[in-house]
Amino acid sequence: MMGRFLIIKMGAPPPGIESRHGIFADWIGRGLGVARDALEIVDVVADEPLPDMDQYAGVVLTGSAAMVTDHLPWSDRVADWLGASGTGDTPILGICYGHQLLGDVFGGSVAQNPKGREIGTITVDLTSEAQTDPLFSALPSPLVMQATHMESLITLPENGVRLAGNSHDPNQAFRIGESVWGIQFHPEMSAEIICEYIDARREAIAAEGLDPDAQIRSARDSLHGARLLTRFAQLAASR
């Protein structure tokens, strides 16, 4: 039995993408291999209350179009909740915004990435520490993942273990303690979804000197994201 998973919903896809593909929790649930009725979704942007995480097998923090550095009230509320929970026994996975928020909570720093926006299909290289990490040790290097972000975790928390990076963002993944992970990329997204993100942001991407059409042509699917999410679900169930 996998148990129940808590999804902290901190944003939503653009309307057209959501109507075609569903919400973040749908994508994450498929990757985890968890039925929809085994997911509890808390929409913190809508001020839904945060429960005691100890009653769940695992917790996933979604991405968001918001910026961690804006310290929006709902974001600060999640940060306080994470800080109070610490690095306990409940496995936590922060994706994109969730990754940055975890890093900020535990003493790292978040800022605009000096290299600008990262969007599309990317590769990330695992570090030597990833070879013994419970989540990443079963995965190959490099990983092929989808990504879309402008801010990054510029410095890791003092006790953070760096697990993956690339030339655009050296802190693509990290771990705190034994069961808290942050990943800057989106293991829940397909190449089709990231292409729709690129198309939705086409004007901004072009204004920044990037080629949205080239990014769409280079997008490709990978099983690495689903393998990472499934592994997280397995680790959570084993605890």
C-alpha positions in Angstrom: 0.0 0.0 0.0 1.4 3.4 -1.0 -0.6 5.4 1.5 -1.9 8.9 1.0 0.2 11.7 -0.5 -0.2 15.4 0.2 0.2 17.8 -2.8 0.8 21.4 -1.8 -0.6 23.3 -4.8 1.2 26.6 -5.2 0.2 27.4 -8.7 -1.5 26.2 -11.9 -0.7 25.8 -15.5 -1.8 28.4 -18.0 -5.5 28.1 -18.6 -5.3 26.4 -22.0 -2.7 23.9 -20.8 -4.8 23.1 -17.8 -8.0 22.5 -19.8 -6.1 20.1 -22.1 -3.9 18.3 -19.6 -5.3 18.8 -16.1 -3.6 20.3 -13.0 -0.1 19.8 -11.6 -1.5 17.2 -9.2 -2.8 15.1 -12.1 0.7 15.0 -13.7 2.5 14.4 -10.4 0.0 11.6 -9.4 0.6 9.8 -12.7 4.4 9.9 -12.2 4.1 8.7 -8.6 1.9 5.9 -9.7 -0.7 6.9 -7.1 -4.4 6.9 -7.8 -6.2 10.3 -7.7 -8.2 9.3 -4.6 -4.9 8.7 -2.8 -3.9 12.3 -3.3 -4.9 15.1 -0.9 -4.5 18.5 -2.6 -4.2 21.7 -0.5 -4.5 24.9 -2.5 -2.5 27.3 -0.4 -3.0 30.2 -2.9 -6.7 29.9 -2.0 -5.8 29.9 1.7 -6.7 26.3 2.4 -5.3 25.1 5.7 -2.1 23.1 5.9 -2.5 19.8 7.7 -0.1 17.8 9.9 2.2 16.2 7.4 2.9 13.2 9.6 -0.4 11.6 8.5 0.9 11.2 4.9 3.3 8.9 3.3 4.9 11.8 1.5 4.5 15.4 0.5 5.1 17.1 -2.9 5.4 20.9 -3.3 4.4 22.0 -6.8 5.8 24.6 -9.1 4.3 28.1 -9.5 4.5 31.1 -11.8 5.1 33.2 -8.6 8.6 34.2 -7.4 9.9 33.0 -4.1 11.7 36.3 -3.6 8.3 38.1 -3.6 7.4 36.4 -0.3 3.7 36.3 -1.0 1.6 35.7 2.1 0.6 32.1 1.1 4.3 31.3 0.3 5.5 32.6 3.7 2.7 30.5 5.3 4.1 27.3 3.6 7.6 28.3 4.6 6.6 28.6 8.2 4.9 25.2 8.0 8.0 23.6 6.5 10.3 25.3 9.0 8.1 24.0 11.9 8.1 20.5 10.5 11.9 20.5 10.0 13.5 17.4 8.4 11.4 14.8 10.0 10.4 11.4 8.9 7.9 12.4 6.2 9.6 12.5 2.8 9.2 15.8 1.0 9.8 16.6 -2.7 9.9 20.2 -3.8 9.5 20.8 -7.6 10.8 24.1 -9.2 9.1 26.7 -6.9 8.9 24.0 -4.2 12.7 23.4 -4.6 13.5 27.0 -4.3 11.2 27.4 -1.3 12.8 24.5 0.5 16.2 25.9 -0.1 15.2 29.3 1.2 13.5 27.8 4.3 16.7 25.9 5.3 19.1 28.8 4.8 20.0 28.9 1.1 19.4 32.0 -1.2 17.1 32.4 -4.1 17.4 35.1 -6.8 17.0 35.7 -10.6 19.3 33.3 -12.4 22.1 35.5 -13.8 22.0 33.4 -17.1 18.3 34.2 -17.5 15.3 31.9 -18.2 15.8 28.2 -18.6 12.9 26.5 -20.5 12.6 23.4 -22.6 14.1 19.9 -22.5 17.4 20.0 -20.6 20.0 17.6 -19.4 21.4 17.6 -15.8 24.5 15.8 -14.6 24.4 13.9 -11.3 27.1 14.5 -8.7 29.2 11.9 -7.0 27.0 12.3 -3.9 24.0 11.3 -6.0 25.5 7.8 -6.4 24.6 7.0 -2.8 21.4 9.1 -2.5 18.3 7.1 -1.9 16.3 8.9 -4.6 18.9 9.5 -7.3 21.2 6.4 -7.0 18.9 4.4 -9.3 18.9 7.0 -12.0 21.4 7.5 -14.9 23.5 10.5 -15.6 22.8 12.8 -17.4 19.1 13.0 -16.8 16.8 14.3 -19.5 14.1 16.5 -17.9 11.7 19.4 -18.7 12.3 22.8 -17.1 10.8 26.3 -17.0 12.1 28.9 -14.4 13.7 32.3 -14.1 14.7 32.3 -10.5 17.1 29.7 -9.1 18.5 28.5 -5.8 21.8 30.4 -6.0 23.4 29.1 -2.9 22.5 25.8 -1.1 21.6 25.6 2.5 24.7 25.0 4.6 23.7 21.4 5.3 22.4 20.8 1.7 23.9 18.0 -0.4 24.2 18.9 -4.0 22.9 16.1 -6.2 22.6 17.5 -9.8 23.4 20.5 -11.9 24.2 21.8 -15.4 25.9 24.8 -16.9 22.8 27.0 -16.5 22.1 26.1 -12.9 24.6 24.2 -10.8 22.0 23.5 -8.1 19.4 21.6 -10.0 18.8 19.1 -7.1 19.8 18.8 -3.5 18.9 16.9 -0.3 18.5 18.1 3.3 18.7 15.4 6.0 17.6 11.9 5.0 14.3 12.6 3.3 13.9 16.1 2.0 14.7 16.7 -1.7 14.5 19.8 -4.0 14.6 19.5 -7.8 14.6 22.6 -10.0 13.3 20.7 -13.1 9.8 19.2 -13.7 9.7 15.4 -13.7 6.0 15.5 -14.1 6.0 17.3 -17.5 6.0 15.7 -20.9 7.6 17.1 -24.0 4.1 18.0 -25.3 3.4 20.1 -22.2 6.8 21.9 -22.2 6.2 22.8 -25.8 2.9 24.3 -24.9 4.6 26.3 -22.1 7.2 27.6 -24.6 4.4 28.6 -27.0 2.5 30.3 -24.2 5.6 32.4 -23.4 6.7 32.8 -27.0 6.9 36.6 -27.0 8.8 36.9 -23.7 11.2 34.2 -24.7 11.9 35.9 -28.1 12.4 39.2 -26.4 15.1 37.6 -24.2 17.0 36.6 -27.3 16.0 32.9 -27.2 14.4 31.0 -30.2 11.1 29.5 -29.1 10.8 27.5 -32.4 14.2 25.9 -31.9 13.3 25.0 -28.3 10.2 23.3 -29.5 12.0 21.4 -32.1 14.6 20.2 -29.6 12.0 19.1 -27.0 11.9 15.3 -26.4 10.3 12.9 -24.0 12.1 11.0 -21.4 11.3 8.3 -18.8 13.6 9.8 -16.3 11.0 12.0 -14.7 8.5 9.2 -14.2 11.3 7.0 -12.7 12.3 9.7 -10.2 8.7 10.3 -9.1 8.0 6.5 -8.8 11.2 6.1 -6.8 10.0 8.9 -4.5 6.7 7.1 -4.0 8.5 3.9 -3.2 10.8 5.5 -0.7 7.8 7.2 1.0 5.9 3.9 1.1 8.9 2.1 2.7 8.9 4.5 5.6 
